[in-house]
Amino acid sequence: MRSLYFALVLAMSSVVANGAPAMQNCKLVRIAELPIRIEDNRLVADGAINGQKVGILLDTGAGTSFIHRSSVTRLGLIPQEVVGYRTFAIGGETSAHAVHVDKFEIGQFLRRNWRVLVAGEGAPRGDVAVYLGYDFFQSVDIEFDLAHHAARLFQPMDCEGVSLAYWTTEPAGEAAIEPGPRLEVTIQINGQPARALLDSGATSSIVAMDFAGRLGLTPESSGVVAAGCSIGLGKKPVETWIAQFQTFAIGNELVRNPSIRFADVWKDVTYTETGSRVPRHVAGLPSMLLGADFLRAHRLMVAHSQRKIYFTHTGGTVFPATPAKGCGER
C-alpha cells in the first residue's frame, strides 16, 4: 500500500506453507482481512468517508480508485475539475473531477488527506460510494475467498517458486499475469487465446463482441438469446447476449459448453483528439472480462509478488447466465 500512503493499524499474522522442503521457508504475512458482502453480485466492503459510513466496491478492473459522482453531495465533498484527465468505462467516457477527503477508512486501513477522482454516471445501486481500484491492490497479494465472504491482503516472504494456494494440497490452477498496467491473464475460448481482465467490479463475465465474432458468433447466430441491458459507468447502456461456446480454459481448468454473455462492451470507449471531429477507439482493450461470477466459483490468489494467479474451483456454475429483456424492452 506504499503507493497510496495508507496507515495500517493491526496485528499482522502469517501463514506458513506446509509440505515440500522448498516451501517450509515461505511465509505469507497477512496484512489485513476485509469482510465482504455480496450485493447484486458485487463485492462490497464497509468503510467510511470523513466518518460517514459508505459501501466500497472492490474493483480490480478500475485502474484508479474513485468516488461515484452521485455520492459527492451526500458526503459533503466539493468537486474540482481535473484538467487533462479523461476516464473511460463500459458505456463510454465519463467526465473526471477530484475531491479532497480528510479521512478514508476500510477495514484496518486509514488514509488522511486523500485527493481522489470523482467519476461515473447515473446512480450506483445500494450504498456503494467508493470504487476501490487496482491502484490500491497492485502492491500486495490479494486472496478472494468469497465462500467465506473475505478478501485477504498478504505480503509474502521467501516464497519465490512456491505455490501460494496455501488452502489446498492438490495442484491449483495457475495463470501468468500479463505485462502491463492491468490485471490481465491469458485464457482460451474454443481453443483461441485471448487476454482477459480480472475485473472484480463486473457483476458478470463477458466476452467482447469482436472476439465472439472471430469465433463465428453474433447476436443473429442460432441459439443466441438476449441477456439484458448492461449499465457501466459511462452514459450509454450496452445490449448483451448469451451464447454457448465450445470450451473455456484458464490454467489447468477446462469448462465445456459454457454459456457466456457477450456484448460490444468497448464500442463507446472512444475519444476525440484536439482539433479533430473523428472519434478513435482506445487501443489494447481485453477480449474478455472475468467478473464476480468467476470469482464466486473459485478461491483465488492474485500473487503480484510472482506475477501470476492461483485458483481452485469451489463449486457451482462458473458462468451462470440467464436470459433477460434487452435495453429497449425494459
C-alpha positions in Angstrom: 0.0 0.0 0.0 3.0 2.3 -0.1 1.8 4.0 -3.3 -1.4 5.1 -1.5 0.3 6.1 1.8 -2.2 4.3 3.9 -1.6 3.9 7.6 -2.3 0.4 8.9 -3.2 -0.4 12.5 -3.3 -4.1 13.1 -1.5 -7.1 14.4 -0.2 -9.0 11.4 -0.4 -12.8 11.2 1.3 -15.2 8.9 0.5 -18.5 7.1 3.4 -20.9 6.9 3.4 -23.1 3.8 3.5 -26.8 4.6 4.6 -29.8 2.6 7.8 -29.9 0.4 11.1 -28.7 2.0 11.3 -25.9 -0.6 8.0 -24.5 0.8 9.0 -24.5 4.5 10.7 -21.1 4.5 7.7 -19.4 2.7 5.6 -17.3 4.9 2.5 -15.3 3.8 2.2 -12.4 6.1 -1.5 -11.5 6.3 -1.7 -7.7 6.3 -5.5 -7.5 6.5 -8.8 -9.3 6.0 -11.7 -7.4 4.6 -15.2 -8.8 5.3 -17.1 -8.9 2.0 -20.9 -8.9 1.4 -22.3 -9.8 -2.0 -24.9 -7.3 -3.2 -26.3 -7.8 -6.7 -23.3 -10.0 -7.4 -21.0 -7.2 -6.4 -18.1 -7.4 -3.9 -18.8 -4.7 -1.2 -16.9 -3.9 1.9 -17.9 -1.4 4.6 -15.9 1.7 5.2 -16.2 5.4 5.9 -15.6 8.8 4.3 -14.9 11.6 6.9 -16.7 9.4 9.4 -19.8 8.7 7.2 -20.4 5.1 6.5 -20.2 4.1 2.9 -20.2 0.9 0.8 -16.9 0.3 -1.0 -16.8 -1.8 -4.2 -13.7 -3.9 -4.7 -13.0 -3.1 -8.4 -9.8 -4.6 -9.8 -11.0 -3.6 -13.3 -10.7 0.1 -12.5 -7.2 1.3 -12.9 -7.7 4.1 -10.4 -9.9 4.4 -7.3 -12.7 6.9 -7.4 -15.8 8.2 -5.6 -19.0 7.9 -7.6 -20.3 11.3 -8.8 -23.8 10.7 -7.3 -22.3 10.4 -3.8 -20.3 13.6 -3.7 -23.1 15.9 -2.5 -24.4 13.4 0.1 -20.9 13.2 1.6 -20.4 16.9 1.7 -17.5 16.9 -0.8 -16.6 19.7 -3.1 -15.6 18.6 -6.7 -12.9 20.3 -8.6 -12.2 20.0 -12.3 -9.3 17.8 -13.3 -7.6 19.3 -16.4 -6.2 17.0 -19.0 -7.5 13.8 -17.4 -10.1 11.5 -19.1 -11.8 8.4 -17.8 -13.3 5.6 -19.9 -15.6 2.8 -18.9 -18.3 0.5 -20.3 -20.8 2.9 -21.7 -18.3 5.4 -22.9 -16.4 8.3 -21.4 -17.2 9.8 -18.1 -16.0 13.3 -17.0 -13.4 13.4 -14.3 -13.3 15.7 -11.2 -11.5 15.3 -7.9 -12.3 15.9 -4.3 -10.3 16.2 -1.1 -11.1 13.6 1.6 -9.9 14.2 5.1 -10.2 10.6 6.2 -10.9 7.4 4.3 -11.3 4.1 6.2 -11.7 0.5 5.1 -11.1 -2.4 7.4 -7.9 -1.6 9.3 -6.7 0.8 6.6 -6.8 4.6 7.2 -5.8 7.3 4.8 -5.8 11.0 5.6 -5.8 13.9 3.1 -6.7 11.8 0.1 -7.2 13.6 -3.2 -9.4 11.2 -5.1 -11.1 11.1 -8.5 -14.8 11.6 -9.0 -16.3 9.7 -11.9 -19.3 7.7 -13.1 -22.7 8.5 -14.5 -26.2 7.6 -13.2 -26.5 6.2 -9.7 -25.0 3.1 -8.2 -27.2 0.5 -6.5 -27.2 0.3 -2.7 -24.8 2.3 -0.6 -21.7 2.0 -2.8 -19.9 5.3 -2.9 -16.3 4.3 -3.4 -14.8 2.2 -6.1 -11.5 0.8 -4.8 -9.4 0.3 -7.9 -6.4 -1.6 -8.9 -4.1 1.1 -7.7 -5.0 0.0 -4.1 -4.3 -3.7 -4.7 -1.3 -3.9 -7.1 1.4 -3.7 -4.5 0.2 -6.6 -2.4 -1.1 -10.2 -3.0 -4.8 -10.5 -2.6 -6.9 -13.6 -2.0 -10.6 -13.7 -2.9 -12.3 -16.2 -0.7 -15.9 -15.4 -1.4 -17.3 -18.6 0.0 -16.2 -17.3 3.4 -17.1 -13.6 2.5 -13.5 -12.4 2.7 -10.7 -10.7 0.8 -7.3 -11.0 2.3 -4.2 -9.0 1.7 -0.8 -10.6 2.0 2.9 -9.8 1.9 4.9 -13.0 1.0 8.3 -13.7 2.4 10.8 -16.2 0.8 8.1 -17.6 -1.4 9.7 -17.5 -4.8 8.8 -20.6 -6.8 6.3 -21.8 -4.2 2.6 -22.1 -4.9 0.6 -19.6 -2.9 -2.6 -21.6 -3.0 -2.0 -22.4 0.7 -5.6 -23.6 1.3 -5.2 -26.8 -0.8 -2.8 -29.8 -1.0 -4.0 -30.5 -4.6 -2.4 -28.8 -7.6 -4.0 -25.4 -8.1 -4.6 -23.7 -11.4 -2.1 -21.1 -12.4 -2.0 -18.3 -15.0 0.6 -15.7 -15.5 -0.3 -12.0 -15.1 0.5 -10.4 -18.4 2.9 -7.4 -18.6 1.1 -4.0 -18.4 -0.8 -1.8 -16.1 -3.9 -4.0 -15.8 -4.7 -7.3 -14.1 -4.9 -9.4 -17.3 -4.3 -13.1 -17.9 -4.4 -15.3 -21.0 -7.4 -17.5 -21.4 -8.7 -19.7 -24.3 -12.2 -19.8 -25.7 -12.8 -22.5 -28.3 -9.1 -23.1 -28.3 -8.3 -19.5 -29.3 -6.1 -17.5 -26.9 -7.2 -14.1 -25.7 -6.4 -11.6 -22.9 -8.9 -11.4 -20.1 -9.2 -8.7 -17.5 -9.8 -10.0 -13.9 -12.5 -7.5 -13.0 -13.9 -7.9 -9.5 -16.2 -4.9 -10.2 -18.0 -6.6 -13.1 -21.1 -8.5 -11.9 -20.8 -11.0 -14.7 -18.1 -12.2 -17.1 -18.5 -11.1 -20.6 -16.8 -11.7 -24.0 -16.1 -8.8 -26.3 -18.2 -8.7 -29.4 -15.3 -8.6 -31.8 -13.7 -11.7 -30.3 -17.0 -13.5 -30.3 -17.3 -12.6 -34.0 -13.9 -14.1 -34.7 -15.3 -17.3 -33.2 -18.3 -17.2 -35.5 -20.9 -15.9 -33.0 -23.1 -12.8 -33.5 -26.5 -11.8 -32.0 -28.1 -13.3 -35.0 -26.5 -16.7 -34.6 -28.6 -19.8 -33.9 -29.2 -20.4 -30.2 -28.1 -16.9 -29.1 -30.5 -15.2 -26.7 -30.8 -11.7 -25.2 -29.2 -11.3 -21.8 -30.4 -7.9 -20.8 -29.0 -4.4 -20.6 -25.6 -3.8 -19.0 -25.1 -0.5 -17.3 -21.5 0.6 -16.8 -20.0 3.8 -15.5 -20.4 5.6 -18.9 -23.6 7.3 -20.1 -24.8 4.6 -22.6 -26.3 1.2 -21.8 -25.0 -1.8 -23.6 -27.0 -4.7 -25.0 -25.8 -8.2 -24.0 -26.5 -11.7 -25.4 -25.8 -15.2 -24.3 -24.1 -17.8 -26.5 -22.9 -21.3 -25.9 -19.2 -21.6 -26.5 -17.4 -25.0 -27.0 -14.8 -24.5 -24.3 -13.3 -22.0 -21.9 -9.8 -22.7 -20.5 -7.6 -21.0 -18.0 -4.5 -22.7 -16.5 -5.4 -26.3 -15.9 -9.2 -25.7 -15.8 -11.4 -26.5 -18.7 -15.1 -25.7 -18.9 -17.0 -27.4 -21.6 -20.1 -25.9 -23.3 -20.2 -22.8 -21.1 -23.0 -20.3 -21.8 -21.3 -16.9 -21.5 -22.5 -13.3 -22.1 -21.1 -11.3 -25.0 -21.5 -7.7 -26.0 -19.9 -4.8 -27.8 -18.6 -3.6 -24.5 -16.0 -1.3 -25.9 -18.0 0.4 -28.7 -18.4 3.7 -26.8 -14.9 3.7 -25.3 -13.7 6.4 -27.8 -12.0 9.7 -27.6 -11.6 12.7 -30.0 -8.2 14.4 -30.3 -8.0 18.1 -30.0 -8.7 19.7 -33.4 -10.4 16.5 -34.8 -14.0 15.5 -35.1 -13.3 11.8 -35.7 -13.7 9.6 -32.6 -11.0 7.0 -32.1 -11.2 3.8 -30.1 -9.0 3.3 -27.1 -6.4 0.6 -28.1 -5.3 -2.5 -26.3 -8.6 -3.4 -24.6 -9.1 -7.0 -23.4 -11.2 -9.6 -25.2 -13.0 -10.7 -22.0 -13.9 -9.6 -18.5 -13.7 -12.2 -15.8 -16.2 -10.9 -13.3 -17.6 -11.6 -9.9 -19.3 -14.8 -11.2 -15.9 -16.3 -11.9 -14.6 -15.2 -8.5 -17.6 -16.7 -6.7 -17.0 -20.1 -8.3 -13.3 -20.1 -7.2 -10.9 -19.4 -4.4 -8.2 -17.3 -6.0 -4.9 -15.6 -5.1 -3.6 -12.7 -7.1 0.1 -13.1 -6.5 1.6 -9.9 -7.7 4.8 -11.0 -6.0 5.1 -13.8 -8.5 3.2 -12.2 -11.4 0.6 -15.0 -11.5 -2.7 -16.0 -10.1 -3.6 -19.3 -8.3 -7.1 -20.7 -8.2 -9.2 -23.7 -7.3 -12.8 -24.3 -8.3 -15.0 -24.3 -5.2 -18.2 -25.5 -6.9 -21.2 -24.2 -8.9 -21.5 -23.0 -12.4 -18.5 -20.8 -13.4 -20.6 -18.6 -15.8 -24.2 -18.5 -14.7 -26.2 -16.7 -17.4 -29.9 -16.1 -17.5 -31.9 -14.6 -20.5 -33.4 -11.2 -19.9 -35.1 -8.3 -21.8 -32.9 -6.0 -23.8 -32.3 -2.3 -23.3 -35.3 -1.3 -25.4 -37.7 -3.7 -23.6 -37.0 -2.6 -20.0 
